[in-house]
Amino acid sequence: PAGMKARVTVMPKAGVLDPQGKAIGQALGSLGFAGVGEVRAGKVIELELAETDPASAQAAAEEMARRLLANTVIESFRVEVLAP
């Protein structure tokens, strides 16, 4: 059987400086997009896992995020297990 897919979304924690988000916000303003508040920029990592059990896939992806994909000192992450 096919494995599972997981999507890990990594974002700067609240209160952590986000120069990329700030630059995007300023660029949007200069392009005439009014009413845009704070902009935060993060990253999305999609993983194909051999796991066939959703709970095991969730646990594996969370461990990957903690150990490598996110710098948990300054970033938070969210894991979504996707239907195969």
N, CA, C and O atoms as CSV, one atom per row, in Angstrom:
chain,resi,resn,atom,element,x,y,z
A,1,PRO,N,N,0.826,-1.208,0.000
A,1,PRO,CA,C,0.000,0.000,0.000
A,1,PRO,C,C,0.858,1.255,0.000
A,1,PRO,O,O,1.993,1.261,0.477
A,2,ALA,N,N,0.288,2.304,-0.543
A,2,ALA,CA,C,1.008,3.580,-0.605
A,2,ALA,C,C,1.157,4.152,0.796
A,2,ALA,O,O,0.354,3.877,1.688
A,3,GLY,N,N,2.189,4.942,0.967
A,3,GLY,CA,C,2.409,5.588,2.257
A,3,GLY,C,C,1.560,6.830,2.398
A,3,GLY,O,O,0.624,7.054,1.631
A,4,MET,N,N,1.899,7.633,3.390
A,4,MET,CA,C,1.154,8.852,3.689
A,4,MET,C,C,1.975,10.060,3.253
A,4,MET,O,O,3.193,9.983,3.089
A,5,LYS,N,N,1.288,11.160,3.073
A,5,LYS,CA,C,1.967,12.432,2.839
A,5,LYS,C,C,1.739,13.311,4.056
A,5,LYS,O,O,0.678,13.279,4.681
A,6,ALA,N,N,2.748,14.088,4.375
A,6,ALA,CA,C,2.627,15.035,5.480
A,6,ALA,C,C,3.101,16.393,5.003
A,6,ALA,O,O,4.056,16.499,4.234
A,7,ARG,N,N,2.423,17.429,5.467
A,7,ARG,CA,C,2.809,18.805,5.153
A,7,ARG,C,C,3.196,19.478,6.463
A,7,ARG,O,O,2.408,19.529,7.407
A,8,VAL,N,N,4.425,19.996,6.505
A,8,VAL,CA,C,4.931,20.699,7.682
A,8,VAL,C,C,5.002,22.179,7.335
A,8,VAL,O,O,5.696,22.567,6.396
A,9,THR,N,N,4.289,23.003,8.088
A,9,THR,CA,C,4.320,24.457,7.904
A,9,THR,C,C,5.131,25.041,9.054
A,9,THR,O,O,4.807,24.849,10.226
A,10,VAL,N,N,6.192,25.757,8.692
A,10,VAL,CA,C,7.101,26.348,9.682
A,10,VAL,C,C,6.975,27.868,9.596
A,10,VAL,O,O,7.083,28.452,8.518
A,11,MET,N,N,6.743,28.499,10.751
A,11,MET,CA,C,6.573,29.953,10.794
A,11,MET,C,C,7.411,30.537,11.924
A,11,MET,O,O,7.646,29.871,12.932
A,12,PRO,N,N,7.868,31.797,11.756
A,12,PRO,CA,C,8.551,32.451,12.879
A,12,PRO,C,C,7.577,32.591,14.052
A,12,PRO,O,O,6.395,32.875,13.855
A,13,LYS,N,N,8.076,32.392,15.257
A,13,LYS,CA,C,7.232,32.570,16.440
A,13,LYS,C,C,6.858,34.041,16.593
A,13,LYS,O,O,7.580,34.927,16.135
A,14,ALA,N,N,5.733,34.289,17.236
A,14,ALA,CA,C,5.307,35.662,17.516
A,14,ALA,C,C,6.416,36.365,18.291
A,14,ALA,O,O,7.011,35.776,19.194
A,15,GLY,N,N,6.693,37.599,17.950
A,15,GLY,CA,C,7.716,38.372,18.646
A,15,GLY,C,C,9.114,38.209,18.060
A,15,GLY,O,O,10.022,38.960,18.415
A,16,VAL,N,N,9.298,37.236,17.165
A,16,VAL,CA,C,10.602,37.044,16.523
A,16,VAL,C,C,10.644,37.924,15.274
A,16,VAL,O,O,9.691,37.943,14.495
A,17,LEU,N,N,11.730,38.640,15.086
A,17,LEU,CA,C,11.865,39.487,13.906
A,17,LEU,C,C,11.737,38.649,12.639
A,17,LEU,O,O,12.280,37.547,12.556
A,18,ASP,N,N,11.017,39.176,11.654
A,18,ASP,CA,C,10.793,38.482,10.385
A,18,ASP,C,C,11.104,39.451,9.246
A,18,ASP,O,O,10.192,40.047,8.672
A,19,PRO,N,N,12.409,39.615,8.909
A,19,PRO,CA,C,12.770,40.587,7.876
A,19,PRO,C,C,12.157,40.272,6.511
A,19,PRO,O,O,11.813,41.189,5.765
A,20,GLN,N,N,12.017,39.005,6.179
A,20,GLN,CA,C,11.416,38.652,4.890
A,20,GLN,C,C,9.942,39.065,4.862
A,20,GLN,O,O,9.471,39.617,3.868
A,21,GLY,N,N,9.223,38.802,5.942
A,21,GLY,CA,C,7.826,39.212,6.021
A,21,GLY,C,C,7.682,40.724,5.941
A,21,GLY,O,O,6.786,41.239,5.272
A,22,LYS,N,N,8.579,41.435,6.636
A,22,LYS,CA,C,8.543,42.902,6.616
A,22,LYS,C,C,8.781,43.426,5.206
A,22,LYS,O,O,8.097,44.349,4.765
A,23,ALA,N,N,9.751,42.841,4.491
A,23,ALA,CA,C,10.049,43.266,3.114
A,23,ALA,C,C,8.857,42.997,2.196
A,23,ALA,O,O,8.539,43.824,1.341
A,24,ILE,N,N,8.206,41.870,2.361
A,24,ILE,CA,C,7.029,41.554,1.546
A,24,ILE,C,C,5.913,42.561,1.827
A,24,ILE,O,O,5.262,43.048,0.903
A,25,GLY,N,N,5.696,42.871,3.112
A,25,GLY,CA,C,4.668,43.845,3.476
A,25,GLY,C,C,4.938,45.206,2.864
A,25,GLY,O,O,4.022,45.850,2.354
A,26,GLN,N,N,6.206,45.656,2.909
A,26,GLN,CA,C,6.557,46.952,2.322
A,26,GLN,C,C,6.363,46.929,0.811
A,26,GLN,O,O,5.872,47.901,0.237
A,27,ALA,N,N,6.744,45.823,0.155
A,27,ALA,CA,C,6.589,45.718,-1.300
A,27,ALA,C,C,5.111,45.737,-1.684
A,27,ALA,O,O,4.738,46.369,-2.672
A,28,LEU,N,N,4.270,45.054,-0.917
A,28,LEU,CA,C,2.835,45.069,-1.211
A,28,LEU,C,C,2.281,46.487,-1.103
A,28,LEU,O,O,1.476,46.912,-1.932
A,29,GLY,N,N,2.720,47.216,-0.072
A,29,GLY,CA,C,2.291,48.606,0.082
A,29,GLY,C,C,2.706,49.457,-1.100
A,29,GLY,O,O,1.931,50.280,-1.588
A,30,SER,N,N,3.947,49.255,-1.564
A,30,SER,CA,C,4.433,50.060,-2.689
A,30,SER,C,C,3.721,49.707,-3.990
A,30,SER,O,O,3.708,50.507,-4.926
A,31,LEU,N,N,3.133,48.520,-4.056
A,31,LEU,CA,C,2.361,48.116,-5.232
A,31,LEU,C,C,0.909,48.577,-5.144
A,31,LEU,O,O,0.116,48.315,-6.049
A,32,GLY,N,N,0.558,49.264,-4.052
A,32,GLY,CA,C,-0.781,49.824,-3.935
A,32,GLY,C,C,-1.767,48.946,-3.187
A,32,GLY,O,O,-2.961,49.245,-3.170
A,33,PHE,N,N,-1.299,47.868,-2.569
A,33,PHE,CA,C,-2.206,47.024,-1.779
A,33,PHE,C,C,-2.330,47.627,-0.393
A,33,PHE,O,O,-1.450,47.469,0.454
A,34,ALA,N,N,-3.433,48.318,-0.179
A,34,ALA,CA,C,-3.658,48.969,1.109
A,34,ALA,C,C,-4.316,47.981,2.070
A,34,ALA,O,O,-4.914,46.990,1.650
A,35,GLY,N,N,-4.197,48.263,3.343
A,35,GLY,CA,C,-4.906,47.460,4.322
A,35,GLY,C,C,-4.255,46.142,4.666
A,35,GLY,O,O,-4.889,45.286,5.284
A,36,VAL,N,N,-2.987,45.952,4.276
A,36,VAL,CA,C,-2.275,44.730,4.653
A,36,VAL,C,C,-1.567,45.013,5.970
A,36,VAL,O,O,-0.752,45.932,6.057
A,37,GLY,N,N,-1.877,44.226,6.990
A,37,GLY,CA,C,-1.231,44.390,8.290
A,37,GLY,C,C,0.113,43.682,8.298
A,37,GLY,O,O,0.827,43.653,7.296
A,38,GLU,N,N,0.440,43.115,9.446
A,38,GLU,CA,C,1.717,42.423,9.572
A,38,GLU,C,C,1.766,41.228,8.623
A,38,GLU,O,O,0.781,40.507,8.464
A,39,VAL,N,N,2.929,41.028,7.994
A,39,VAL,CA,C,3.152,39.896,7.107
A,39,VAL,C,C,4.212,39.005,7.741
A,39,VAL,O,O,5.268,39.489,8.150
A,40,ARG,N,N,3.940,37.717,7.824
A,40,ARG,CA,C,4.898,36.743,8.344
A,40,ARG,C,C,5.208,35.766,7.218
A,40,ARG,O,O,4.289,35.274,6.562
A,41,ALA,N,N,6.472,35.478,6.984
A,41,ALA,CA,C,6.878,34.561,5.921
A,41,ALA,C,C,7.454,33.296,6.549
A,41,ALA,O,O,8.289,33.364,7.451
A,42,GLY,N,N,7.006,32.162,6.072
A,42,GLY,CA,C,7.499,30.888,6.565
A,42,GLY,C,C,7.811,29.959,5.412
A,42,GLY,O,O,8.089,30.404,4.298
A,43,LYS,N,N,7.763,28.668,5.685
A,43,LYS,CA,C,8.038,27.692,4.631
A,43,LYS,C,C,7.140,26.483,4.824
A,43,LYS,O,O,6.690,26.185,5.930
A,44,VAL,N,N,6.892,25.796,3.719
A,44,VAL,CA,C,6.087,24.583,3.723
A,44,VAL,C,C,6.943,23.458,3.167
A,44,VAL,O,O,7.545,23.597,2.102
A,45,ILE,N,N,6.998,22.338,3.891
A,45,ILE,CA,C,7.753,21.169,3.466
A,45,ILE,C,C,6.766,20.019,3.325
A,45,ILE,O,O,6.054,19.696,4.275
A,46,GLU,N,N,6.715,19.393,2.145
A,46,GLU,CA,C,5.842,18.244,1.939
A,46,GLU,C,C,6.691,16.983,1.922
A,46,GLU,O,O,7.707,16.913,1.230
A,47,LEU,N,N,6.267,15.995,2.684
A,47,LEU,CA,C,7.018,14.753,2.851
A,47,LEU,C,C,6.172,13.571,2.393
A,47,LEU,O,O,4.984,13.494,2.703
A,48,GLU,N,N,6.784,12.658,1.660
A,48,GLU,CA,C,6.152,11.378,1.376
A,48,GLU,C,C,6.758,10.386,2.353
A,48,GLU,O,O,7.975,10.200,2.382
A,49,LEU,N,N,5.912,9.748,3.155
A,49,LEU,CA,C,6.376,8.848,4.199
A,49,LEU,C,C,5.930,7.424,3.908
A,49,LEU,O,O,4.877,7.204,3.310
A,50,ALA,N,N,6.732,6.463,4.332
A,50,ALA,CA,C,6.372,5.053,4.158
A,50,ALA,C,C,5.253,4.641,5.109
A,50,ALA,O,O,4.609,3.611,4.908
A,51,GLU,N,N,5.024,5.453,6.152
A,51,GLU,CA,C,3.994,5.134,7.151
A,51,GLU,C,C,2.635,4.963,6.477
A,51,GLU,O,O,2.294,5.697,5.550
A,52,THR,N,N,1.865,3.985,6.954
A,52,THR,CA,C,0.504,3.811,6.444
A,52,THR,C,C,-0.537,4.170,7.502
A,52,THR,O,O,-1.723,4.286,7.193
A,53,ASP,N,N,-0.100,4.345,8.738
A,53,ASP,CA,C,-0.993,4.723,9.834
A,53,ASP,C,C,-0.904,6.236,10.045
A,53,ASP,O,O,0.190,6.758,10.257
A,54,PRO,N,N,-2.034,6.948,9.991
A,54,PRO,CA,C,-1.998,8.413,10.133
A,54,PRO,C,C,-1.339,8.887,11.421
A,54,PRO,O,O,-0.600,9.871,11.401
A,55,ALA,N,N,-1.586,8.215,12.539
A,55,ALA,CA,C,-1.000,8.642,13.807
A,55,ALA,C,C,0.523,8.467,13.785
A,55,ALA,O,O,1.254,9.311,14.303
A,56,SER,N,N,0.995,7.381,13.188
A,56,SER,CA,C,2.444,7.160,13.073
A,56,SER,C,C,3.076,8.187,12.138
A,56,SER,O,O,4.172,8.683,12.398
A,57,ALA,N,N,2.378,8.503,11.048
A,57,ALA,CA,C,2.878,9.516,10.113
A,57,ALA,C,C,2.962,10.877,10.803
A,57,ALA,O,O,3.937,11.608,10.628
A,58,GLN,N,N,1.941,11.212,11.584
A,58,GLN,CA,C,1.920,12.482,12.326
A,58,GLN,C,C,3.106,12.541,13.287
A,58,GLN,O,O,3.824,13.540,13.335
A,59,ALA,N,N,3.307,11.470,14.047
A,59,ALA,CA,C,4.392,11.437,15.030
A,59,ALA,C,C,5.757,11.533,14.346
A,59,ALA,O,O,6.644,12.237,14.827
A,60,ALA,N,N,5.924,10.830,13.232
A,60,ALA,CA,C,7.203,10.858,12.517
A,60,ALA,C,C,7.492,12.261,11.984
A,60,ALA,O,O,8.604,12.767,12.129
A,61,ALA,N,N,6.494,12.883,11.369
A,61,ALA,CA,C,6.695,14.218,10.797
A,61,ALA,C,C,6.954,15.245,11.898
A,61,ALA,O,O,7.756,16.160,11.706
A,62,GLU,N,N,6.291,15.109,13.047
A,62,GLU,CA,C,6.550,16.034,14.160
A,62,GLU,C,C,7.978,15.882,14.671
A,62,GLU,O,O,8.631,16.875,14.993
A,63,GLU,N,N,8.464,14.654,14.748
A,63,GLU,CA,C,9.844,14.429,15.191
A,63,GLU,C,C,10.837,15.019,14.183
A,63,GLU,O,O,11.839,15.615,14.578
A,64,MET,N,N,10.562,14.856,12.885
A,64,MET,CA,C,11.414,15.446,11.840
A,64,MET,C,C,11.440,16.967,11.981
A,64,MET,O,O,12.494,17.593,11.867
A,65,ALA,N,N,10.272,17.549,12.227
A,65,ALA,CA,C,10.193,19.005,12.371
A,65,ALA,C,C,10.990,19.469,13.580
A,65,ALA,O,O,11.742,20.439,13.494
A,66,ARG,N,N,10.828,18.779,14.708
A,66,ARG,CA,C,11.558,19.159,15.931
A,66,ARG,C,C,13.065,19.035,15.764
A,66,ARG,O,O,13.824,19.876,16.246
A,67,ARG,N,N,13.495,17.974,15.075
A,67,ARG,CA,C,14.931,17.685,15.010
A,67,ARG,C,C,15.650,18.388,13.862
A,67,ARG,O,O,16.859,18.608,13.940
A,68,LEU,N,N,14.925,18.748,12.788
A,68,LEU,CA,C,15.611,19.309,11.624
A,68,LEU,C,C,14.876,20.442,10.920
A,68,LEU,O,O,15.474,21.471,10.605
A,69,LEU,N,N,13.588,20.259,10.674
A,69,LEU,CA,C,12.886,21.168,9.758
A,69,LEU,C,C,12.598,22.540,10.346
A,69,LEU,O,O,12.495,23.522,9.611
A,70,ALA,N,N,12.467,22.615,11.665
A,70,ALA,CA,C,12.175,23.894,12.323
A,70,ALA,C,C,13.232,24.159,13.381
A,70,ALA,O,O,13.688,23.243,14.065
A,71,ASN,N,N,13.613,25.417,13.506
A,71,ASN,CA,C,14.455,25.846,14.625
A,71,ASN,C,C,13.480,26.241,15.727
A,71,ASN,O,O,12.983,27.367,15.749
A,72,THR,N,N,13.208,25.312,16.641
A,72,THR,CA,C,12.116,25.514,17.595
A,72,THR,C,C,12.382,26.631,18.605
A,72,THR,O,O,11.488,26.997,19.368
A,73,VAL,N,N,13.596,27.174,18.617
A,73,VAL,CA,C,13.869,28.333,19.470
A,73,VAL,C,C,13.126,29.557,18.928
A,73,VAL,O,O,12.589,30.361,19.691
A,74,ILE,N,N,13.105,29.684,17.597
A,74,ILE,CA,C,12.518,30.881,16.983
A,74,ILE,C,C,11.357,30.581,16.032
A,74,ILE,O,O,10.717,31.503,15.526
A,75,GLU,N,N,11.083,29.299,15.785
A,75,GLU,CA,C,10.027,28.938,14.839
A,75,GLU,C,C,9.044,27.957,15.476
A,75,GLU,O,O,9.411,27.140,16.320
A,76,SER,N,N,7.790,28.063,15.049
A,76,SER,CA,C,6.787,27.068,15.415
A,76,SER,C,C,6.472,26.271,14.157
A,76,SER,O,O,6.775,26.703,13.045
A,77,PHE,N,N,5.866,25.113,14.337
A,77,PHE,CA,C,5.500,24.310,13.173
A,77,PHE,C,C,4.148,23.653,13.397
A,77,PHE,O,O,3.692,23.469,14.525
A,78,ARG,N,N,3.525,23.308,12.272
A,78,ARG,CA,C,2.258,22.589,12.282
A,78,ARG,C,C,2.381,21.442,11.292
A,78,ARG,O,O,2.898,21.634,10.192
A,79,VAL,N,N,1.922,20.265,11.659
A,79,VAL,CA,C,1.979,19.087,10.785
A,79,VAL,C,C,0.552,18.696,10.397
A,79,VAL,O,O,-0.325,18.565,11.251
A,80,GLU,N,N,0.339,18.514,9.099
A,80,GLU,CA,C,-0.936,17.987,8.601
A,80,GLU,C,C,-0.626,16.692,7.869
A,80,GLU,O,O,0.248,16.664,7.003
A,81,VAL,N,N,-1.326,15.632,8.204
A,81,VAL,CA,C,-1.199,14.376,7.456
A,81,VAL,C,C,-2.277,14.399,6.379
A,81,VAL,O,O,-3.455,14.615,6.666
A,82,LEU,N,N,-1.857,14.174,5.135
A,82,LEU,CA,C,-2.760,14.280,3.988
A,82,LEU,C,C,-3.188,12.898,3.527
A,82,LEU,O,O,-2.443,11.931,3.686
A,83,ALA,N,N,-4.355,12.803,2.970
A,83,ALA,CA,C,-4.812,11.536,2.415
A,83,ALA,C,C,-3.877,11.117,1.274
A,83,ALA,O,O,-3.455,11.962,0.484
A,84,PRO,N,N,-3.551,9.823,1.180
A,84,PRO,CA,C,-2.618,9.389,0.128
A,84,PRO,C,C,-3.196,9.568,-1.260
A,84,PRO,O,O,-2.535,9.250,-2.249
